Structures are given as C-alpha cells and as structure tokens.
Amino acid sequence: MKRTDLIIDIQSILNHVIGDLSYEDLPISFSWGDQLELLQWIKTKDSEIAALRAISVNANKYPLVWLTPTKIRHSETGLKSNITLIFAQITEPEWLNETRWDRTMPFLSEVANHVLKTIDTSKHFQISRRDGYEIEYEYMPNYSTTQGKSNEALDIWDAIVVNFELLIKLNCLSEIQSSSTAK
C-alpha cells in the first residue's frame, strides 16, 4: 500500500490505545464526534446507566475523554493530526471556581496526564512538538455541553480542553488496523 493511499480511522486507533483505560480503578469513557454526536452520546449513556442501575449495577459515564473531529495529513515519518481532547467531569452548576479547583480540576488534571502519558508512550503514537510546545490546554469550569443552547441542557462539566499534534507511526498501522477490526 502506498503511503498516499492511507485513509485511517484515528478514532479507532485512539480507542485501541486508551479505550480501556481507568484511573484509580474508575473506568474512563472515550468517544468522539461533533456537538450533535456528543448530545446523542450523553442521552444514550443516560439510558444505559438507568437500565444498569435498575438491576443494581453501578455505572458512570464520567470521567469522559471526548475527541473532536480532526484532519489527518501525511508526513515523512508517519501521519500527523492536530488533536483536541476534552477531559470532562460532571459538576454542580452552583459551585464557585474555588470549589471546582478543590474538587474536580485536580482530578481532571490527573486523568488528562494519565491519558496523555499513555498516548505518548504507546508504540503507535508520539506527541509532537509544535511551535515549541508539546501540548496546549485550557481549563473550562462550568462548561455547558450545549454551548449556550439552554433548550438542550444536558450535563454541566468541569473540563480541560487539550490540543496537541499527534504523530501516528506508519510501521504500526497494520497492527492497529487488524486489531481494531478484530474487536
């Protein structure tokens, strides 16, 4: 296969590496898509969780790692993509930032660092330096999943939005793609 013929599914590759991660025995949810997909994901997870709790199974959808849509480009060393991951935890809308920085932001920072380290130490990926920085991040306390559309309010998050350039190593693609189709 020529390098220019490669069209890959980055969501499945990231899911291969981080899809089964947990942090301190708490499973980390991973999914991807645009705003409409996110709203549908939240509604679907709420239904699944309600059904599981009805039979006394404890289930949660947070912490969540959400991959936003991304473009992939070819390079000499592999495929590159500018990635945006949103690390989210459910929050209380009435909390002030002081409470958020005490209760949810340290936890989210630890989850984000755990996931990023897992990605960067994977044999499939490398977080590349871009403009002298490996990653950029922004704290987003009291982040609405509806981006201000009050008629669609679902969950309110404390979130950390992380941006970085990801190098996907070409020599690992066939292994990843074959294991992704086997799942």
C-alpha positions in Angstrom: 0.0 0.0 0.0 1.4 3.4 -1.0 1.6 6.0 1.8 -0.7 8.3 -0.2 -3.4 5.6 -0.3 -3.7 5.5 3.5 -7.0 6.7 4.9 -7.2 5.8 8.6 -9.7 5.8 11.3 -8.0 7.8 14.1 -10.9 7.4 16.4 -10.5 3.6 16.4 -6.7 3.9 16.8 -7.0 6.1 19.8 -9.8 3.8 21.2 -7.3 0.9 20.7 -4.8 2.7 23.0 -7.0 4.5 25.6 -10.4 2.9 25.2 -10.0 0.5 28.2 -8.1 2.9 30.5 -9.1 3.6 34.0 -7.8 5.9 36.6 -7.6 4.7 40.2 -10.0 1.9 39.3 -12.5 4.3 37.8 -13.2 3.5 34.1 -12.5 6.4 31.7 -15.1 6.8 29.0 -13.9 7.6 25.5 -15.8 8.7 22.4 -15.7 11.2 19.6 -17.6 13.4 17.2 -19.2 16.8 16.8 -21.7 18.6 19.1 -24.7 16.6 17.9 -22.9 13.3 18.4 -22.0 14.5 21.9 -25.6 15.3 22.8 -26.7 11.9 21.5 -23.9 10.1 23.3 -25.0 11.7 26.6 -28.6 10.8 26.1 -27.7 7.2 25.2 -25.4 6.8 28.1 -28.0 8.1 30.5 -30.4 5.5 29.2 -27.8 2.7 29.5 -26.9 3.8 33.0 -30.5 3.9 34.1 -31.1 0.4 32.9 -27.9 -0.9 34.6 -28.8 0.8 37.9 -32.3 -0.8 37.7 -30.5 -4.2 38.1 -28.2 -2.9 40.8 -25.1 -2.4 38.6 -23.2 0.8 39.3 -22.2 2.6 36.0 -20.9 6.0 35.2 -20.1 8.0 32.1 -17.5 10.2 33.7 -14.7 11.0 33.6 -15.0 11.4 29.8 -12.4 11.9 27.1 -14.0 13.3 24.0 -12.2 13.6 20.7 -13.4 16.4 18.5 -13.3 16.0 14.7 -9.8 16.1 13.3 -7.9 16.2 10.0 -5.0 13.9 9.2 -2.1 14.7 7.0 0.9 12.7 5.7 4.4 13.4 6.7 7.9 11.8 6.2 7.7 9.9 9.5 4.0 9.0 9.6 0.6 10.6 9.7 0.0 13.7 11.7 -3.1 15.2 13.2 -3.9 18.2 15.4 -5.9 16.6 18.2 -8.3 18.2 20.6 -9.4 16.1 23.5 -11.9 17.4 26.1 -11.5 15.8 29.5 -14.8 16.2 31.3 -16.3 15.6 34.7 -19.8 16.2 35.8 -20.1 19.3 38.1 -22.5 21.3 40.2 -23.6 24.5 38.4 -23.8 26.5 41.7 -20.2 25.8 42.7 -17.7 28.7 42.6 -14.4 28.3 40.9 -12.7 27.9 44.3 -14.7 24.7 44.9 -14.1 23.4 41.3 -10.3 23.9 41.8 -10.5 22.0 45.0 -12.9 19.1 43.9 -12.8 18.5 40.2 -9.9 20.2 38.5 -7.1 18.3 40.3 -8.8 15.0 39.4 -9.3 16.1 35.8 -5.6 17.1 35.6 -4.5 13.7 36.8 -6.8 11.9 34.4 -5.6 14.1 31.5 -1.9 13.5 32.4 -2.6 9.7 32.7 -4.2 9.6 29.2 -1.6 11.8 27.6 1.2 9.8 29.0 -0.4 6.6 27.8 -0.8 8.1 24.3 2.8 9.4 24.2 4.4 6.2 25.5 2.4 4.0 23.1 4.4 2.4 20.3 1.8 3.7 17.9 2.0 7.4 18.7 4.1 10.3 19.6 3.0 13.7 20.8 5.0 16.1 18.6 6.4 19.4 19.4 4.5 22.2 17.6 5.6 25.9 17.8 7.9 24.9 20.7 5.1 23.3 22.8 4.0 19.7 23.1 0.5 20.5 24.3 -1.7 23.4 24.9 -4.6 23.3 27.4 -7.3 25.4 28.8 -9.4 25.0 31.9 -13.1 25.3 31.2 -15.0 25.4 34.5 -18.8 25.1 34.4 -18.6 24.1 30.7 -22.0 23.5 29.1 -22.3 20.6 26.7 -24.8 22.6 24.7 -22.7 25.6 24.0 -25.2 28.1 25.3 -28.4 26.5 23.8 -30.5 26.5 27.0 -33.3 24.4 25.5 -30.8 21.4 25.1 -29.2 21.5 28.6 -28.0 18.0 29.4 -24.8 18.0 31.6 -22.7 20.7 33.0 -19.0 19.8 33.2 -15.8 21.0 34.6 -13.4 20.4 31.7 -9.9 20.7 30.4 -9.5 21.1 26.7 -6.2 19.8 25.4 -4.6 20.4 22.0 -1.6 18.7 20.6 -0.1 17.4 17.4 -0.1 13.6 17.2 2.3 11.6 15.1 0.8 8.2 14.1 3.7 5.9 13.3 3.3 4.2 9.9 5.1 1.0 10.9 2.3 0.3 13.5 -0.7 0.9 11.3 -1.3 -2.6 10.0 -1.1 -4.0 13.6 -3.6 -1.4 14.9 -6.0 -1.7 12.0 -6.1 -5.5 12.2 -6.7 -5.5 16.0 -9.3 -2.8 15.6 -11.3 -4.9 13.1 -10.9 -7.9 15.3 -12.8 -6.3 18.2 
